[in-house]
């Protein structure tokens, strides 16, 4: 006679088979929805977009607006008091020579000339000093008019830096002109000790 040594095990397996059949015949069991947090990916996307916009802005060509006089029509000179004007001669190796003329009669030898190698701090101090002087004489520092006179051997970066400082120091009136006055000749001969070259602007 056959004797079953594992009656409980057989019964459990039979119950599992019956349960499987009931599940297949009925409705399927629901599976849990898988949720993925994409917050970090969104942040990464914004960072990449910001980096792309920043890098493209750096690649854009930069240019400086320079208003030139009308070469076709007559250019009537504007009369400006000498005490409102300051001349800046841009020399070699970043050197700058500045002077201001009086309204009364003067001799070239009596003109005070400041010379220094360009740096933002020294240049701004010089401009602020001239602005204060013009404000004391004429009542408004905006009356200051600066003539920028680059020499042939001057650095282009010095000219660009000086033009930037005009905006930083709120100098509204300035112009780029040729160094061709008698005072400029004197500076060439006595300080720079060179003959004035032909300037092309």
C-alpha positions in Angstrom: 0.0 0.0 0.0 1.3 3.4 -1.0 2.0 5.7 1.9 2.4 9.5 1.4 5.2 10.8 3.5 4.5 14.5 2.7 0.7 15.1 2.8 1.0 18.8 3.8 3.3 19.7 1.0 1.1 18.2 -1.7 -1.9 20.0 -0.2 -0.1 23.4 -0.3 0.9 22.9 -4.0 -2.7 22.0 -4.9 -4.0 25.2 -3.3 -1.4 27.3 -5.2 -2.5 25.7 -8.5 -6.2 26.4 -7.8 -5.4 30.0 -6.9 -3.4 30.4 -10.1 -6.4 29.2 -12.1 -8.8 31.5 -10.4 -6.5 34.5 -11.1 -6.2 33.6 -14.8 -10.0 33.2 -15.2 -10.8 36.4 -13.4 -9.4 39.9 -13.7 -5.7 40.5 -13.8 -3.9 41.9 -10.8 -3.0 45.5 -11.0 0.7 46.4 -11.2 2.1 49.5 -9.4 2.9 52.5 -11.7 6.6 53.3 -11.9 7.3 56.9 -11.0 10.6 58.7 -11.9 11.4 62.1 -10.4 12.7 64.2 -13.3 13.2 67.4 -11.3 17.0 67.0 -11.5 16.8 66.5 -15.3 14.8 69.7 -15.7 17.4 71.7 -13.6 20.1 70.2 -15.8 18.3 71.2 -18.9 18.0 74.8 -17.7 21.7 74.9 -16.9 22.6 73.7 -20.3 20.3 76.3 -22.0 21.8 79.1 -19.9 25.3 78.0 -20.7 24.5 77.8 -24.4 23.0 81.4 -24.4 26.0 82.7 -22.4 28.6 81.1 -24.7 26.8 82.4 -27.9 26.7 86.0 -26.4 30.5 85.8 -25.9 31.0 84.8 -29.6 29.1 87.9 -30.9 31.5 90.4 -32.6 31.9 93.6 -30.6 32.2 97.0 -32.3 32.5 100.6 -31.1 30.4 103.4 -32.6 32.5 106.3 -33.8 30.7 109.4 -35.3 32.8 110.9 -38.0 32.4 114.5 -39.3 30.6 115.0 -42.6 33.3 115.1 -45.3 30.9 116.3 -48.1 29.5 119.4 -46.5 31.2 122.4 -44.8 32.2 121.9 -41.1 31.9 125.1 -39.2 34.3 125.1 -36.2 32.7 125.3 -32.8 34.2 128.0 -30.5 35.1 126.6 -27.0 36.9 128.4 -24.3 40.3 126.9 -23.7 39.7 126.6 -20.0 36.9 124.1 -20.8 39.2 121.9 -22.9 41.8 119.3 -22.0 44.1 117.6 -24.5 45.2 114.0 -24.1 48.1 112.8 -26.3 48.4 109.0 -26.4 52.1 108.1 -26.8 54.1 104.9 -27.1 53.9 102.1 -24.6 50.7 103.4 -23.0 52.1 106.8 -22.1 49.6 109.7 -21.9 50.4 113.4 -22.0 47.7 115.8 -20.8 47.6 119.6 -20.7 45.1 122.4 -20.4 45.4 125.9 -21.9 44.4 129.2 -20.3 42.0 131.7 -22.0 44.5 134.6 -21.7 47.7 135.0 -23.6 50.4 132.5 -22.7 53.7 131.1 -23.7 54.2 127.5 -24.5 57.0 127.1 -21.9 54.5 128.0 -19.1 52.1 125.2 -19.9 51.9 122.4 -17.3 52.1 119.0 -18.8 51.2 115.8 -17.0 52.7 112.5 -18.2 51.9 109.1 -16.9 51.6 105.5 -18.0 48.0 104.5 -18.5 46.1 102.9 -15.6 42.5 103.2 -14.8 43.0 104.6 -11.3 45.4 107.3 -12.3 43.4 108.3 -15.4 40.2 108.7 -13.5 41.9 110.8 -10.8 43.1 113.1 -13.6 39.7 113.4 -15.2 38.0 114.1 -11.9 40.5 116.8 -11.2 39.8 118.5 -14.5 36.1 118.2 -14.0 36.3 119.9 -10.6 38.4 122.6 -12.1 35.9 123.3 -14.9 33.1 123.2 -12.4 34.8 125.9 -10.3 35.4 128.1 -13.3 32.3 127.6 -15.4 29.8 126.2 -12.9 29.2 122.8 -14.4 31.6 119.9 -14.8 29.7 118.8 -18.0 31.3 121.8 -19.7 34.5 119.8 -20.0 35.6 119.0 -23.5 38.4 116.5 -24.0 40.5 116.2 -27.2 42.0 112.7 -27.6 45.1 112.8 -29.8 46.6 109.4 -30.6 50.0 109.3 -32.1 51.1 106.9 -34.8 53.0 104.7 -32.4 50.4 104.6 -29.7 48.6 101.4 -28.8 45.1 100.8 -30.0 44.1 99.3 -26.7 45.1 102.5 -25.0 42.7 104.4 -27.2 39.9 102.0 -26.5 40.6 102.2 -22.8 40.5 106.0 -22.9 37.2 105.9 -24.7 35.8 103.6 -22.1 36.9 105.9 -19.4 35.0 108.7 -21.0 31.8 106.9 -20.4 32.8 105.7 -16.9 33.7 109.3 -15.8 30.6 110.7 -17.5 32.5 112.9 -19.9 29.8 113.8 -22.5 31.9 115.8 -24.9 35.1 114.5 -26.4 36.6 114.1 -29.8 39.5 112.2 -31.6 41.7 114.8 -33.4 45.1 115.1 -34.9 48.0 116.4 -32.7 48.9 119.3 -34.9 48.9 122.4 -32.7 52.0 124.3 -31.6 51.7 122.9 -28.1 51.7 119.4 -29.6 54.8 120.3 -31.5 56.4 121.4 -28.3 55.5 118.2 -26.5 56.9 116.2 -29.4 60.2 118.0 -29.4 60.8 118.6 -25.7 59.2 115.5 -24.0 58.8 112.8 -26.6 61.8 114.2 -28.5 60.5 113.0 -31.9 59.2 114.7 -34.9 55.4 114.6 -35.3 54.5 111.8 -37.7 51.7 111.9 -40.2 48.5 111.0 -38.4 45.7 109.2 -40.3 42.3 109.0 -38.7 
